[in-house]
Amino acid sequence: MNVSQRESRSITALCSLLGYTRQAYYQHKKQLEKESLQHDLLINEVLKFRKTQKRIGGRKLLFILKPFMEEHHIFLGRDAFFDLLSDRCLLVRKRKRNKPITTFSDHWMRKHPNLIEGFYPTAPNQLWVSDITYIVVGDGFAYLSLITDAYSRKIVGFYLSPDLSAEGCIRALEMALKNNKEDLGRLIHHSDRGSQYCCSDYVGILNDNFIRISMTQNGDPKENAIAERVNGILKDELLEKAYANYGQAVKGISVAISIYNHQRPHGSIDYLTPIEAHFKSGELKRRWKNYYSKKAEKALEEVF
């Protein structure tokens, strides 16, 4: 009796002992091999996205990979997908780091009221939100000024500055205005009460372009929630933990923001990318928490 015959008899005896047929055994074995191959295909696709979006989360990946999974007849639910990522050590863990203070609101300059409480944008260029976040560069920090369209989540202006002067915020604002030359007469600019946003140079540019000025009234991050969220996405998913020098940081940030605007779907805008959403109008389906009050129509009437 050769080896294959002995193996076949052993399998037959084992199946008989467990109450299964040999056919059921081989079908189960074939199914396991098929699932293993499908999982390997899926992980390879995940790794392709992680090359450019190193910390993109599981929910976004599952949405992006849905067409691929359908094409390859891979049927995997959310929990099973997360389990697969966990088994391959591909779940994203949140970063923790001591951070510098970027907002200094204890100054003499005029602080504007909050105009967007209860306001719900229904098209691009109705509301821009601004904020500053830090980037680790060498042994210190650089400071990234961002302006985001609240409707589409598109980053419309950005600039990395070696210090916390108003120059970085002004350069980001100038980029946003240059790339959005259509009528901005209905636009509100919202920020915290930091000195960079209250200074005469920054306020002067807003006034010259007939842009209304809105500011948070206290230190609650919820008053500028979208800007805070965009900061988190960039730092948690797209930017490196640290850059060796300023030049590398500038290049890395430009690439990250391009990926953010053109490739990353957002649950808050019906899984569109910001670029796609920026060419739409009307209410977008929001898969997650709505940062605005439900009294949208009343707020629109009051503001406009």
N, C-alpha and C positions, 0 to 999 in steps of 0.2 A: 504494500500500500504506500503510495507516494504522499508527499507533504500536503498537496492540495486536497487529496481525498480524505486525509486525516482531519484537515481543517474543516472540510465540508461536513463530515460526520459529527465533529465537535459542535459546530453551529447548529446542526439539526437536533442534537441532544439537548443543547442549551435552550433552544426555542421550545422544544417539547416540555422541558422542565418549567419554563416560565409561562407556558400556555399560549405561545405565539407560533404562527406559521413561519417557515423560512421566507416566504414571500413578503410577509409583514416586516420581517427583520431587514431584508434588502431594500424595501421601500423606505423604511425609516432611515437607513444608512444613506440612501440616495438623497433624501430630503435634507439630512444634516449637511451633506457635502454641497448641495445646492445653496443652502442658507449661508454656509461658510464662504462660498464664492461670492454671493451677493453682498455679504458684509464687507468682504475685502474690496469689492468694486466701490461700495459706498464710502468706505474709509479713504480710498484713493481720491475720490472727488472732494471729500472734506479737506484733505491735505492740500489739494490744489487751491481751494479758497483761503486756507490758512496761510498760504505763502504771502498773500497780499493783505489779508485781513486776519492778523494773527490771533486776535482775541474775539472774533465774532462769535456770538452766543449760539446755543443749540437751537433755539426757536427759529432764528433767522436762517440757519443752515437748513433746517428741515423744510422751511418754506422754499428756499432757493433750489433745493435738491428734489423737490416734488416732481418736476417733469422728468428728471433723470430716473427717479425711482419708478415712475409709471412706464417709461420706455423699457426698463429692464425687468418689469413685473416684480418689483420689490415692494412688499407690503409690510410696512413697519410703522407702528404708532409712535406717538411722541415719547411715551415712557420707555418703550423698547429702544428707540433711537438714543435717548439719553443714557440708557444702560450700556448700549454699544460704545458710545463715546467714553463713558466711565471706564469700561473694560480696557479701552485702548489709551487711557490716561489723557483724553482729549477734552475733558470738561474744563471750562474757564473758571479760574479762581479769582476772586476780587483782590486787587492790590491794596496794600496799606502802606502809607508813607507820611512822615511828617511833612507838612507843607507850609510855605511862607504865606504871609498875609498879603493879599493883592488889592484890598479895598480899604481906603482911608477916607471915611466920611465925616470925621471931626474937623471940619474946615469952615471958613467964613462965607464961602461962595453960595449962591442961591441954589436951593434944592427944590426941584419941581414936584408937583403932586403926581400921584399914580392915576393915569388916565385909562388903564386897561382892565381895571377890576370889573369882571363880568363881560368883558369884550371878547368877541369870537370872530376871528378873521375868516372871511369867505372867499378870499382871492389873494394872490401874491401881492407884495408891496403895500399891504395895509398896515402891517406891524413888523418892525424889525426889533429884535432883542439883542443886546450887547453884553459882553462880559469879558473878563480877563482871567486866564488861567496860567499857571506856572509850568515850565518845562525844565527838566533837569539837563543841564549842559555842563560837561566837565565836572568841576568841583562846586559849581554854583547853579544858578537858575537864569533862564530867560523867560520872557512873559509874552504869551500869545493872546492878542486881541482878536475877538471874533464878533462878527455881526451875522445873525441868522434870520432868515425870513420865517416868521412864526407859522404861516400857513403851510408852506411847502417843506420846511425844515432845511432848506438849502442854505449853506454858508455862502453869503454874498460878498463878504469882505473879511480879510484876515491879514495880520502882520505880526511877525515875531520881533520883539524889541529886547535889547540887552538890559533895559532898565524899566522902571515903572512910570516914566514920564508920560505925558499926554500924547507924545509924538506917535507912539504905537497905535493908540486908539484912533488918532486922526488919519493915519495911513490906511487903517482898515476901513474907516468910513469913506475915504476918498475912493478906494477900490470899489466899495459897494455902490457908490453914486456913479462911478464911471461905467460899471457893468449893468446899470439899471437906469437908463436915460429917459424912460417913458415918464409920463406925468406922475409925480409923487405927491401931489397935493393932498391926498387922503392918507398919507403915511404918518404913522406914529413911531417914534424911536423910544424904546424902553431900555432902561439900564438901572444899575444900582446908583447909590449917591456918592460914588467915589469922586475924588478930586479931578480925575482925568475927564470924566463926563460933565462935570460942572464948570470947568474952566472956560474962559471967554472964547478961546480959539475954537474949541469943539462946539460949544453952543452957537457960536457965530455961523459955523458951516451949516448947522441944522436950520437956523433961522433964515439964512440966505436961500436955502432950498425949500422954504415953507413947510418944513417937517415939524410936526408937533412933538413936544418933549414930555416924556413920562418917566418917572423914577419910582423905585421901591420906597416904602415908608419906614421900613425897619430891616433888621438883619435876617428875616425869614427867607430861606432859599426858595420857598414856594412862590414868592412874589416875582421871581425871575426864573421859573422852573424850567422853561424850554432851554434857555441859555445854559443853565446848570446841567441839564441832561445832555446837551451837545458836547459840552466839555468832557463829561464822563464817557461818552461814546468814543470820542477821539483818544482819550488817554487809556481807557480800558481795553479798546479793541484794535486801534489802528496805529498808535504811536509807540515808539520804543520806550522802555523804562528810562533810558538816559541816552544822550548823544555825546560823542567825544568832543565836539566843538560846535560853534555857532553855525558854520557853513553846512555841516551835516544835518543839523536840526532844521534849518530853513528848507533844505531839499526834502528831508523826510516829512515835514509838515505839509509841503505842497503836494506830495504824492498821496499822503493820507487823506487830505481834504478832497482831492480829486476822486479817490475811491469812495469816500463818504458821499459825495454829491451824485456820483454816476453809477455806483454799483450796490450800495448798501440799502436794502429795503427797510422801511420803517413801519412798525406795527401801528403807530399813531396816525399814519396817512394811508391806511389800507394796503400796506406792504408795497407801496410805490417807492421808487427812489426819489430823492429830493428834486432831481432834474425833471423827472416825469411829472411830479406833483406841481412844479413851478409853472407848468403850461396849462394847468387846469383852473377851474373856479367852482364855486359852490361847495356844499358840505362834503368833506371826505370822511369815509367810514373810519373810525378810530377804534383799533383793536384793544387799546389799553386805556388807562385812566385819562379822562379829559381834564386838561389844565385850566379850562375856562368854565365859567358859569353857564348853565343851560339857558339863561335869559339872554340869548344871543341877539334876537331881533330888537329887543328893547335897548340893549347896550349900543347896537349899531345906530339906532335912531338918535340916541343921546350924544354919541361921539361924532357922528356925521350929520 
